[in-house]
Amino acid sequence: MSDAFREIMKIHYIGTALLACGFAMLVGVVLLLDPTAPDANIGAGILAMVGVPVGTLGLVMIIGHALFRTFKTVRS
């Protein structure tokens, strides 16, 4: 395998890890929500504000990698 291929695969792996972290944060939000504890809701809101962008960034990286591999295969 070439060095360029390894670098592109790193993007895929990092995207997958970010997507997993985003989902884990959103699961934490669901577990933290409590209608009687406002402090827990504040923590869950902050976790959601971080989890959604992290998961979105991971998903964008995975889709970008897939598009890159598709167009690279078509051009070759």
N, C-alpha and C positions, 0 to 999 in steps of 0.2 A: 504494500500500500504506500501511496505517496504521502509526503508530509502535508500537502494541501488537503487531501482527503481526511487525514487525521484531524486537522484543524477544523474542518467543516463538521466532522462528527462530534467534536467537543461542543460546538454550538447546539447540536441536537441534545447531547447529554445534559448540558447546563439548562436548556429549555425544559427538559423533562423534570429536572430537579426543582426548578422554580415553579413549575405547574403543580408538582406534588406538594411543595411548601404552601402554595396558595390554597390548595384544597384542604390541607391540614389546618391552616389558620381559620378557614371558614367553618370547618368542623368544630374547632375550638369556640368559635362564636356561638354556634348552636348550643354547645354544652354550657357556655357561660351565661347565656341569657336567663335572667330571673326577674319576673315581674315585681317582686317585692324588694329587690336590692339594687338601688340606683348605681352604686359603685361598680357592680358587676356589669351592668348595662353600658357604663362608660368604657370599661375595659373591653367589652365585646365590640363596641363601636370602633374603638381604636384598632382592634385586631382586624375588623372587617375593612377598615380604611387602608390597612397595609396589605391584607390578604388578597383583595381583589386586584390591585395593580400588579402584585407579584405574580399571581396566577395568569393574568392577562399577558404580561411580558413573556412568561414561559410559553404560553400558547402561541404568541406571535413568533417567537424564536423557532418553535417546532414547525409551524406552517411555513416560515421563511426558508428553513432548511429543506422541507419537502419540495417547495417550489424551485429552489436552486437545483436540487438533484434532478427534478423532472426536466427543467429546461436544459440542464447540462447534458442529460441523456438524449434529448431531442436534437441538440446541436451536434452531438458526436456521431 
